[in-house]
Amino acid sequence: MRRLSVIVAACALTACLGTPYSRPGLDVPSQYRFALAQTAGAADTRWWAAFDDPALDALVAEALANNEDLRIAAARVDQFHGSKVTTRAPLFPAIGYTGSTGRESRSELVYGPGADEASNFSSAGLVAGWEIDVWGRVRNLTAAADADWRASEADRRAAVLSVVSAVASGYITLLALDDQLDTSERTLASRRQALDVFEKRYKGGVISKLELSQARSQYELAAAAVPVLQQQIAQQENALSVLVGRNPGPIARDGSLVDLGTPEVPAGLPSEILAQRPDVVSAEQSLIAANARVSAARALYFPAISLTGLLGVASLDLDQLFDSGSDTWNYAGSVTGPIFQGGAIRGINQQTEAQHRQLLAFYERTVRRAFADVDDALVATQKSAERTAAQRRQVEALRDYARLARKRFEGGYSSYLEVLDAESSLFNAELLYSEGHRNRLLAHVDLYKALGGGWVDAAAAQAPQPERMPGQ
C-alpha cells in the first residue's frame, strides 16, 4: 500500500511538472483586406500549369527532382528523426554484454605463502540499465525532438515552395528579357534604316549635320540596350540552370511572354492559411518543442532513479565457464539528485524559458506575416493588372504618335526632333510594358507562394524524400 502511494504521488508530481501545449490565441483579421472572390480549392492546384507553358512545367519537374537545396532539406529530416530516436532511447532498458579472460598471480606479502602461483580467470554476462523516467524528463525531451522532426519536414515543404516559385519567377523574368530584347532589336533595325536614309540625305545636302547627329544618337541608344539585355538573359539562364540542378547553360522556351496564361486569383480563409503554410507549421512545431524542453528542464531539480543489473557466469578456468555453479548475478538501484550545482540547473531553466518566449514571439510574427504576405500579393495582382492595362494603352497611343510624327516630318510640317521624341517615348514605353506584364505575372506567383496551399504536398511528393517522415 505504501508503494502504491509513492507511485501515485510520483505520477501526480509528474503531471505538475509537464505543461501541456496549447496554441496561442492571436488577434488576427477575419478576412483579407484585398480579397476578390472565394475560389475554393484554387490554392491547392498545380498553379504553374495555368501558365500553359510545357517548358515551364518541365523546368519545375526537373527542379523538384534535382535541386540541391531539396536534397539537403530531405537529409535534414532524416537527421532530426535520428535525433528523436536517440533522445527517446533512455525510455527503454539498455542491454549490453561483457566478457573477460586472463591470468593473474598475487603477492605473497599480502596473501601469504603460495599466493604467487598463477591462476586463470574468465567471466561473461549480460548487463542492463534503465533510468525510470518518474519526472517525465526523457518523455518531454522526446516530445521536443518529435516536434523538431516535424518542423524539419515543414521546412522541407517550405523549400519546395520556394524552389517552385523561384523557377516560375525566373522563367517569367527570362521571357520578359526576351521580349525586351526583341523590342530593342526591332527598334535598332528600324533606326538603322532611318540612319541610312539620313546619311544619304546629309550627303545630298537635304538635311543638316544636326539632324544626322540626332538620328545617330537614337540608333546608338537602342544599340547600347541590346548587349545589356543579352548579358541579363545569359545570367538568367545560368541562374535557372543551377536552380534546376544543371550546369550553367541555355534554357529552352516554349513561347513568349504574351503567350503565357494567367492563373486564377484565389482567396482562402485565414484559418486555411494558418493550417497550410509551411513556415507557420514550422514555427508552431518549434514552439511545441520549446514548451516540452521547459518541462524537461524543470525535471532536473528532482532525483534520477536508475536500475542496473548483471546476469552472467564466472570461473577460474575458461573450460569451466559454463559448468554448474559458475552462475553470477547482481542488481541494484540508485538515486542521484542535485544538492548544489552553482546555479547550473537554474541557468538551464532560464535558457529554456527564454527560448520559449522567443519562439512564441516568432510564431506570432510568422502568423501575422502570413496574413500580410497574402494581402500584399492580392493587392499586387489587382494593381499590377490595372497598371499593365494603362501601359498597354500608352504603348498604343505612342505608336500612333510616332507614326503621325514621322508623316508630319516627311511632309515638311515639323522637325525631326518631334519624331525623335515620339520614337524615344515609344521605345521606353514598350520596355516598361514588358516589365509591367512580367510584374503582373510575378504577382500571381507571389500570391500562390504566400498561400502555401495543398499544392505543396503534391510538389513535395516529386522532390527527394527522407527515409522517414512524420505520420509514417
C-alpha positions as CSV (number, residue, x, y, z in Angstrom):
1,M,0.0,0.0,0.0
2,R,2.9,2.3,0.8
3,R,4.5,1.5,-2.5
4,L,1.2,2.3,-4.3
5,S,1.0,5.7,-2.5
6,V,4.6,6.5,-3.6
7,I,3.7,5.7,-7.3
8,V,0.5,7.8,-7.2
9,A,2.4,10.7,-5.6
10,A,5.2,10.5,-8.3
11,C,2.6,10.5,-11.1
12,A,0.8,13.5,-9.6
13,L,4.1,15.4,-9.4
14,T,4.9,14.4,-13.0
15,A,1.6,15.9,-14.1
16,C,2.6,19.1,-12.3
17,L,6.0,19.3,-14.0
18,G,4.7,18.9,-17.5
19,T,2.9,21.9,-19.1
20,P,0.6,20.7,-21.9
21,Y,0.9,22.8,-25.1
22,S,-2.0,24.9,-26.3
23,R,-2.0,27.0,-29.4
24,P,-1.6,30.7,-28.5
25,G,-4.6,32.8,-29.1
26,L,-3.9,35.5,-31.7
27,D,-5.7,38.7,-32.6
28,V,-5.8,38.1,-36.4
29,P,-8.1,39.6,-39.1
30,S,-11.2,37.6,-40.1
31,Q,-10.6,38.3,-43.8
32,Y,-8.1,39.8,-46.2
33,R,-8.3,43.4,-47.0
34,F,-8.0,42.9,-50.7
35,A,-9.8,39.6,-51.2
36,L,-11.6,39.3,-54.5
37,A,-13.8,36.2,-54.7
38,Q,-13.8,32.9,-52.9
39,T,-12.4,30.2,-55.2
40,A,-12.4,27.0,-53.2
41,G,-9.5,24.7,-53.9
42,A,-7.7,27.1,-56.2
43,A,-4.8,27.3,-53.8
44,D,-4.4,23.5,-53.9
45,T,-3.9,23.2,-57.7
46,R,-0.7,22.9,-59.7
47,W,-0.9,26.6,-60.4
48,W,2.2,26.9,-62.6
49,A,0.4,24.7,-65.1
50,A,-2.1,27.6,-65.6
51,F,0.6,29.5,-67.4
52,D,0.1,26.9,-70.1
53,D,3.8,26.6,-71.0
54,P,5.2,23.0,-71.3
55,A,8.8,24.3,-71.0
56,L,8.0,25.8,-67.6
57,D,6.3,22.5,-66.5
58,A,9.4,20.6,-67.4
59,L,11.7,23.0,-65.5
60,V,9.6,22.7,-62.4
61,A,9.7,18.9,-62.6
62,E,13.4,19.0,-63.2
63,A,14.0,21.3,-60.2
64,L,11.9,19.1,-57.9
65,A,14.0,16.1,-58.9
66,N,17.4,17.6,-58.9
67,N,17.6,20.8,-56.8
68,E,20.4,20.5,-54.2
69,D,18.5,22.5,-51.6
70,L,15.7,20.0,-51.7
71,R,18.2,17.1,-51.2
72,I,19.7,18.9,-48.3
73,A,16.2,19.5,-46.8
74,A,15.3,15.8,-47.1
75,A,18.6,14.8,-45.4
76,R,17.8,17.2,-42.5
77,V,14.5,15.5,-41.9
78,D,16.4,12.2,-41.6
79,Q,18.9,13.9,-39.3
80,F,16.1,15.1,-36.9
81,H,14.5,11.7,-37.0
82,G,17.8,10.2,-35.9
83,S,17.9,12.7,-33.1
84,K,14.4,11.8,-32.0
85,V,15.3,8.1,-31.9
86,T,18.5,8.8,-29.8
87,T,16.5,11.1,-27.4
88,R,13.8,8.6,-26.7
89,A,16.3,5.6,-26.2
90,P,16.5,6.1,-22.4
91,L,12.8,5.3,-22.1
92,F,13.8,1.6,-22.7
93,P,16.2,-0.6,-20.8
94,A,19.8,-0.6,-22.2
95,I,21.1,-4.1,-22.5
96,G,24.7,-5.0,-23.3
97,Y,27.2,-7.7,-22.8
98,T,30.5,-8.0,-21.0
99,G,33.3,-10.6,-21.1
100,S,36.9,-11.1,-19.9
101,T,39.5,-13.7,-19.6
102,G,43.1,-13.6,-18.3
103,R,45.7,-14.9,-15.9
104,E,47.0,-13.5,-12.6
105,S,49.2,-14.1,-9.7
106,R,49.0,-12.5,-6.2
107,S,51.7,-11.1,-3.9
108,E,52.9,-13.5,-1.1
109,L,53.4,-10.4,1.2
110,V,49.7,-9.7,1.0
111,Y,48.0,-13.1,0.5
112,G,50.6,-15.4,2.2
113,P,52.9,-18.2,1.0
114,G,51.9,-19.9,-2.2
115,A,49.7,-17.0,-3.3
116,D,52.1,-16.1,-6.1
117,E,51.0,-19.1,-8.1
118,A,49.4,-18.0,-11.4
119,S,45.7,-18.7,-12.0
120,N,43.3,-18.2,-14.7
121,F,40.0,-16.3,-14.6
122,S,37.1,-15.9,-17.0
123,S,33.7,-14.2,-16.9
124,A,30.8,-13.4,-19.3
125,G,27.5,-11.8,-18.8
126,L,24.6,-9.5,-19.8
127,V,24.4,-6.1,-18.2
128,A,21.2,-3.9,-18.2
129,G,20.5,-0.4,-17.1
130,W,17.3,1.7,-17.0
131,E,16.6,5.2,-15.9
132,I,13.0,5.3,-14.6
133,D,11.5,8.5,-16.1
134,V,9.5,9.4,-13.0
135,W,9.5,13.1,-13.6
136,G,8.9,13.0,-17.4
137,R,12.3,14.5,-18.3
138,V,13.0,12.0,-21.1
139,R,9.4,12.0,-22.3
140,N,9.4,15.7,-22.6
141,L,12.8,15.7,-24.4
142,T,11.4,13.1,-26.8
143,A,8.3,15.2,-27.4
144,A,10.6,18.2,-28.2
145,A,12.7,16.0,-30.6
146,D,9.5,14.8,-32.3
147,A,8.4,18.4,-32.8
148,D,11.8,19.3,-34.1
149,W,11.4,16.5,-36.6
150,R,8.0,17.7,-37.7
151,A,9.4,21.2,-38.0
152,S,12.2,19.9,-40.3
153,E,9.5,18.4,-42.6
154,A,7.7,21.7,-42.7
155,D,11.0,23.3,-43.6
156,R,11.4,20.8,-46.4
157,R,8.0,21.7,-47.7
158,A,8.9,25.4,-47.4
159,A,12.0,24.7,-49.5
160,V,9.8,23.0,-52.1
161,L,7.5,26.1,-52.1
162,S,10.5,28.4,-52.6
163,V,12.1,26.3,-55.4
164,V,8.8,26.0,-57.4
165,S,8.1,29.7,-57.0
166,A,11.7,30.7,-57.9
167,V,11.6,28.5,-61.1
168,A,8.3,30.1,-62.2
169,S,9.6,33.6,-61.4
170,G,12.9,33.0,-63.1
171,Y,11.2,31.7,-66.3
172,I,8.8,34.6,-66.4
173,T,11.7,37.0,-66.0
174,L,13.6,35.2,-68.8
175,L,10.7,35.6,-71.1
176,A,10.3,39.3,-70.2
177,L,14.0,39.8,-71.0
178,D,13.5,38.0,-74.4
179,D,10.6,40.4,-75.1
180,Q,12.6,43.4,-74.2
181,L,15.5,42.2,-76.4
182,D,13.1,41.6,-79.3
183,T,11.8,45.2,-78.8
184,S,15.3,46.6,-78.7
185,E,16.4,44.7,-81.8
186,R,13.3,45.7,-83.8
187,T,13.9,49.3,-82.7
188,L,17.6,49.1,-83.6
189,A,16.8,47.7,-87.1
190,S,14.2,50.5,-87.6
191,R,16.7,53.1,-86.5
192,R,19.4,51.6,-88.7
193,Q,17.2,52.1,-91.7
194,A,16.4,55.6,-90.7
195,L,20.0,56.4,-90.1
196,D,20.9,55.1,-93.6
197,V,18.3,57.4,-95.1
198,F,19.6,60.3,-93.1
199,E,23.2,59.7,-94.1
200,K,22.1,59.7,-97.8
201,R,20.1,62.9,-97.3
202,Y,23.0,64.5,-95.5
203,K,25.4,63.7,-98.3
204,G,22.8,65.1,-100.7
205,G,22.6,68.3,-98.7
206,V,19.0,67.8,-97.8
207,I,19.4,67.8,-94.1
208,S,21.8,69.4,-91.7
209,K,24.5,67.6,-89.6
210,L,22.4,68.4,-86.5
211,E,19.6,66.2,-87.8
212,L,22.0,63.5,-88.8
213,S,23.5,63.5,-85.3
214,Q,20.1,63.3,-83.7
215,A,19.3,60.2,-85.8
216,R,22.6,58.6,-84.9
217,S,22.1,59.3,-81.2
218,Q,18.8,57.4,-81.3
219,Y,20.4,54.5,-83.1
220,E,23.2,54.2,-80.6
221,L,20.7,54.4,-77.7
222,A,19.0,51.3,-79.0
223,A,22.3,49.6,-79.8
224,A,23.5,50.1,-76.2
225,A,20.4,48.4,-74.8
226,V,21.0,45.2,-76.8
227,P,24.2,43.9,-75.2
228,V,22.9,44.7,-71.7
229,L,19.8,42.6,-72.3
230,Q,21.8,39.8,-73.9
231,Q,24.0,39.7,-70.8
232,Q,21.0,39.7,-68.5
233,I,19.4,36.8,-70.5
234,A,22.6,34.7,-70.2
235,Q,22.9,35.3,-66.5
236,Q,19.2,34.5,-66.0
237,E,19.6,31.3,-68.0
238,N,22.6,30.3,-65.8
239,A,20.6,31.1,-62.6
240,L,17.7,28.9,-63.8
241,S,20.1,26.1,-64.8
242,V,21.6,26.0,-61.3
243,L,18.2,26.1,-59.8
244,V,17.0,23.0,-61.6
245,G,20.2,21.2,-60.9
246,R,22.1,21.6,-64.1
247,N,25.4,23.1,-65.1
248,P,25.1,26.7,-66.4
249,G,23.7,26.7,-70.0
250,P,20.8,27.7,-72.2
251,I,17.2,27.3,-71.2
252,A,14.5,26.1,-73.7
253,R,11.4,28.3,-74.1
254,D,8.1,27.1,-75.4
255,G,6.6,30.5,-76.1
256,S,6.8,34.2,-75.4
257,L,5.7,36.4,-72.5
258,V,2.4,37.3,-74.2
259,D,1.6,33.6,-74.8
260,L,1.6,32.8,-71.0
261,G,-1.7,32.2,-69.4
262,T,-2.7,33.8,-66.1
263,P,-3.6,31.7,-63.0
264,E,-6.7,32.3,-61.0
265,V,-6.6,34.7,-58.1
266,P,-7.6,32.6,-55.1
267,A,-8.7,33.8,-51.7
268,G,-8.8,31.3,-48.9
269,L,-9.9,31.7,-45.3
270,P,-7.3,32.9,-42.8
271,S,-7.7,29.6,-40.9
272,E,-6.7,27.7,-44.0
273,I,-3.6,29.8,-44.3
274,L,-2.6,29.1,-40.8
275,A,-3.0,25.4,-41.3
276,Q,-1.2,25.0,-44.6
277,R,1.7,27.5,-44.8
278,P,4.9,25.6,-44.1
279,D,6.6,28.4,-42.3
280,V,3.6,28.7,-39.9
281,V,3.7,24.9,-39.3
282,S,7.4,25.0,-38.7
283,A,7.2,27.9,-36.2
284,E,4.4,26.2,-34.2
285,Q,6.3,22.9,-34.1
286,S,9.4,24.8,-32.8
287,L,7.2,26.4,-30.2
288,I,5.9,23.0,-29.2
289,A,9.5,21.7,-28.8
290,A,10.4,24.7,-26.7
291,N,7.4,24.1,-24.4
292,A,8.5,20.5,-23.9
293,R,12.0,21.5,-23.1
294,V,10.8,23.8,-20.4
295,S,9.2,20.9,-18.7
296,A,12.3,18.7,-19.2
297,A,14.5,21.4,-17.6
298,R,12.2,21.6,-14.5
299,A,12.7,17.9,-14.0
300,L,16.4,18.5,-13.4
301,Y,15.6,19.7,-9.9
302,F,14.5,16.2,-9.0
303,P,16.5,13.0,-8.5
304,A,17.2,10.5,-11.2
305,I,16.3,6.9,-10.4
306,S,18.1,4.1,-12.1
307,L,18.2,0.3,-12.1
308,T,21.2,-1.8,-13.1
309,G,21.8,-5.5,-13.2
310,L,24.2,-8.2,-14.2
311,L,23.5,-11.8,-15.2
312,G,26.4,-14.0,-16.1
313,V,29.0,-16.7,-15.4
314,A,32.5,-16.7,-13.9
315,S,35.2,-19.3,-13.3
316,L,38.9,-19.7,-12.7
317,D,39.3,-21.7,-15.9
318,L,37.9,-20.9,-19.3
319,D,36.8,-24.5,-20.0
320,Q,34.7,-24.5,-16.8
321,L,33.0,-21.1,-17.6
322,F,29.6,-22.6,-18.3
323,D,29.7,-25.5,-15.8
324,S,27.2,-25.8,-13.0
325,G,27.9,-23.4,-10.1
326,S,29.5,-20.7,-12.3
327,D,26.4,-18.5,-12.3
328,T,26.7,-15.0,-11.0
329,W,24.2,-12.1,-10.8
330,N,23.5,-8.8,-9.1
331,Y,21.1,-5.9,-9.3
332,A,21.0,-2.5,-7.8
333,G,19.0,0.7,-7.7
334,S,20.4,4.1,-7.4
335,V,19.1,7.6,-6.8
336,T,21.1,10.7,-7.7
337,G,20.0,14.2,-7.3
338,P,21.3,17.8,-7.1
339,I,22.3,19.5,-3.9
340,F,24.5,22.3,-5.1
341,Q,25.2,22.9,-8.7
342,G,26.4,26.5,-8.7
343,G,23.2,27.7,-10.4
344,A,23.6,25.4,-13.4
345,I,20.1,24.0,-13.3
346,R,18.6,27.4,-12.7
347,G,20.6,28.6,-15.7
348,I,19.3,25.8,-17.9
349,N,15.7,26.6,-16.8
350,Q,16.3,30.3,-17.5
351,Q,17.6,29.4,-21.0
352,T,14.6,27.2,-21.9
353,E,12.1,29.6,-20.7
354,A,13.7,32.5,-22.6
355,Q,13.8,30.4,-25.7
356,H,10.1,29.6,-25.3
357,R,9.3,33.3,-25.1
358,Q,11.4,33.9,-28.2
359,L,9.7,31.2,-30.2
360,L,6.3,32.4,-29.0
361,A,7.0,35.8,-30.4
362,F,8.5,34.3,-33.6
363,Y,5.3,32.2,-34.1
364,E,3.1,35.3,-33.6
365,R,5.2,37.3,-36.0
366,T,5.1,34.4,-38.6
367,V,1.3,34.2,-38.4
368,R,0.9,38.0,-38.9
369,R,3.4,37.9,-41.7
370,A,1.4,35.2,-43.4
371,F,-1.7,37.5,-43.5
372,A,0.4,40.4,-44.7
373,D,2.1,38.3,-47.4
374,V,-1.3,37.3,-48.8
375,D,-2.7,40.8,-48.6
376,D,0.4,42.2,-50.3
377,A,0.1,39.6,-53.1
378,L,-3.6,40.2,-53.5
379,V,-3.3,44.0,-53.9
380,A,-0.3,43.4,-56.2
381,T,-2.4,41.2,-58.5
382,Q,-5.1,43.8,-58.7
383,K,-3.0,47.0,-59.1
384,S,-0.4,45.4,-61.4
385,A,-3.2,44.4,-63.7
386,E,-4.6,48.0,-63.7
387,R,-1.1,49.3,-64.3
388,T,-0.4,46.9,-67.2
389,A,-3.6,47.8,-68.9
390,A,-2.7,51.5,-68.7
391,Q,0.8,50.8,-70.0
392,R,-0.7,48.9,-72.9
393,R,-3.0,51.8,-73.8
394,Q,0.1,54.1,-73.5
395,V,2.0,52.0,-76.0
396,E,-0.9,52.0,-78.5
397,A,-1.1,55.8,-78.2
398,L,2.6,56.3,-78.6
399,R,2.6,54.1,-81.7
400,D,0.0,56.4,-83.3
401,Y,2.0,59.4,-82.1
402,A,5.3,58.1,-83.7
403,R,3.5,57.2,-87.0
404,L,1.9,60.6,-87.3
405,A,5.1,62.5,-86.2
406,R,7.0,60.7,-89.0
407,K,4.4,61.6,-91.5
408,R,4.5,65.2,-90.4
409,F,8.2,65.3,-90.7
410,E,8.2,63.7,-94.2
411,G,5.6,66.2,-95.3
412,G,7.7,69.1,-94.0
413,Y,5.3,70.1,-91.3
414,S,7.6,69.5,-88.3
415,S,11.3,69.0,-87.4
416,Y,12.9,65.6,-86.8
417,L,13.0,66.5,-83.1
418,E,9.3,65.6,-82.9
419,V,10.0,62.2,-84.4
420,L,12.8,61.6,-82.0
421,D,10.7,62.4,-79.1
422,A,7.8,60.2,-80.2
423,E,10.1,57.2,-81.0
424,S,12.1,57.6,-77.8
425,S,8.9,57.7,-75.8
426,L,7.6,54.6,-77.6
427,F,10.8,52.6,-77.0
428,N,10.8,53.3,-73.3
429,A,7.0,52.6,-73.0
430,E,7.4,49.2,-74.8
431,L,10.2,48.2,-72.4
432,L,8.1,49.3,-69.4
433,Y,5.1,47.5,-70.7
434,S,7.1,44.3,-70.9
435,E,8.3,44.8,-67.4
436,G,4.8,45.6,-66.2
437,H,3.5,42.4,-67.8
438,R,6.2,40.5,-66.1
439,N,5.3,42.1,-62.7
440,R,1.7,41.2,-63.1
441,L,2.5,37.5,-63.7
442,L,5.0,37.5,-60.8
443,A,2.3,38.9,-58.5
444,H,0.3,35.7,-59.2
445,V,3.4,33.6,-58.3
446,D,3.8,35.5,-55.1
447,L,0.2,35.0,-54.2
448,Y,0.4,31.2,-54.5
449,K,3.6,31.2,-52.6
450,A,2.0,33.3,-49.9
451,L,-1.0,31.0,-49.7
452,G,1.3,27.9,-49.4
453,G,-1.7,25.7,-50.3
454,G,-2.1,22.0,-50.7
455,W,-0.2,22.1,-54.0
456,V,3.0,22.0,-51.9
457,D,2.2,18.4,-50.9
458,A,1.8,17.3,-54.5
459,A,5.1,19.0,-55.4
460,A,6.9,17.7,-52.4
461,A,6.0,14.2,-53.5
462,Q,8.1,14.7,-56.6
463,A,11.1,16.0,-54.6
464,P,13.8,13.9,-52.8
465,Q,12.2,12.1,-50.0
466,P,13.5,11.5,-46.5
467,E,13.6,7.9,-45.3
468,R,11.1,8.6,-42.5
469,M,8.6,11.4,-42.4
470,P,6.1,12.4,-39.6
471,G,2.9,10.4,-39.9
472,Q,4.5,7.3,-41.4
